[in-house]
Amino acid sequence: MQYISTRGGRLGSYCDILVEGLAPDGGLAVPEELPQLTAAVLEQWRPLDYADLATEVIGLFATDIPRDDLSRLCHAAYRPEAFASQEVVPLHALDDGITLVGLSEGPTLAFKDMAMRFLGEALDFVLGQSGEVLNILGATSGDTGSAAEYALRGRDRLSVFMLSPQGRMSIFQRAQMYSLLDDNVHNIVVDGTFDDCQRLVKRIAEDGAFKREHRIGAVNSINFGRISAQIAYYIWAWLRITDALPEAERTGFEVSFAVPSGNFGNILSGHYARSMGLPVRKLVLATNENNVLDDFFRSGHYRPRPAARTFVTSSPSMDVSRASNLERFVFDLLGRSAEQTAAAWQELDARDEFDLTSELDRFGAEFGIVSGTSTHADRLATIRAVSERCGVTLDPHTADGVKVAREHIEPGVPMLVLETAKPQKFPETIAEALGSVPNADAATRELLAAPQRVTTIADDEEALRAIISELALR
């Protein structure tokens, strides 16, 4: 399996793109060809546990990692004792045909663990083979940072520089990140929004000389390693929801997925799973008040908001106006034309928008993507209703997913909502919705009371460069 850039360059193998992050031409790595699934292959995979399934799915993309090594990496990443559920990804029925896909059973209580734990193991393996080091530079709007840091902490060949926006994450999210005192973990708070953090990361990544000198890579969802790992849980969820069906009814049985969306990486993995042949009827994209993606999929106009108009919301991990992974979907939408994709992003850089209204009818008809917006009032009402009717407490992002999912339910088509995080990460919003929150357990109290270490900078590229130059592994 070889990889190309969405803007035309050839990038090499899976191991090559793991350590590179952003392509040299500014594009994103995508497979030269997507592997295809058959009904027979899906049935062969049905008896597998999660680690073995991940080995099979990721193995379609990571053809340059020996299978025994890949199996070892996946079993290290997805060992059941690291998750609250022995299944790793349990499914929970709610009501009205909605099922919750439990992606937040890992150590940081967020779905980002599912990809980041594998990526940490894979990067360590690749660097061990080459004898090199890598300095990870990333940005987080909430959960990516802690998942990356927990996956990479204490590793000799890896360090992580994680940017986060000042005052725009929950107390729990901040404590998870800033209380890590490992020598290879560097938390940098930026006086700005997540989009400002992401822009700084991109500016550094586009400087080839600086990137090479300081051995800089990425674990944000621009890294295709994360996307490949996330495809596995779409397939897992389809297998589990169809387990109860008679064998003759399983082939081609369609389900829909609702995905709370910020940077478009999670739902992009669903797009790839569907394109590979997984029987998916709809991919339901749920946004919060920062509904740039909902506007795009309804109108065909992509118009990211400036920082001053990016709202601070009660589902903070989705407070994103410029979704970096959208470029991979647009590449597919435009017939995998690197020239047209590059032209769209040139227009975006010049005018802060681009127009694909000519392709609008294909969004749902060909790619199955529909969308909707949830507000603060919506998520409070959804948290309250699901708690009363099902006895389940949702986090605010998952509540956004459930709210929008209800708008797209079809008779006979199961609706699977991808869980974003555990509710205890957002106690203020849960208290507002339910009137109270459960008493924090001892581990949570210890986390919130732990000392924290951060470096605060202005929205300043030179200040970031100075920190990397001083602290990067060499």
Secondary structure, DSSP 8 states (H G I E B T S, - for coil): --EEETTS-EEE-HHHHHHH-S-TTS--EEESS-----HHHHHHHTT--HHHHHHHHHHTT-TTS-HHHHHHHHHHHT-GGGSSSTTSS-EEE-STTEEEE----STTSBTHHHHHHHHHHHHHHHHHHHT--EEEEEE-SSSHHHHHHHHHTT-TTEEEEEEEETT-S-HHHHHHHHT---TTEEEEEESS-HHHHHHHHHHHHT-HHHHHHTTEE--STTSHHHHHHHHHHHHHHHHHHHTTS-HHHHTT--EEEEEE-SSSHHHHHHHHHHHHT--EEEEEEEE-S--HHHHHHHHSEE----GGGS---SSGGG--SS-TTHHHHHHHHTTT-HHHHHHHHHHHHHHS-EE-GGGHHHHHHTT-EEEEE--HHHHHHHHHHHHHHHS----HHHHHHHHHHHTT-BTTB-EEEE--B-GGG-HHHHHHHHS------HHHHHHHHS----EEE-S-HHHHHHHHHHH---
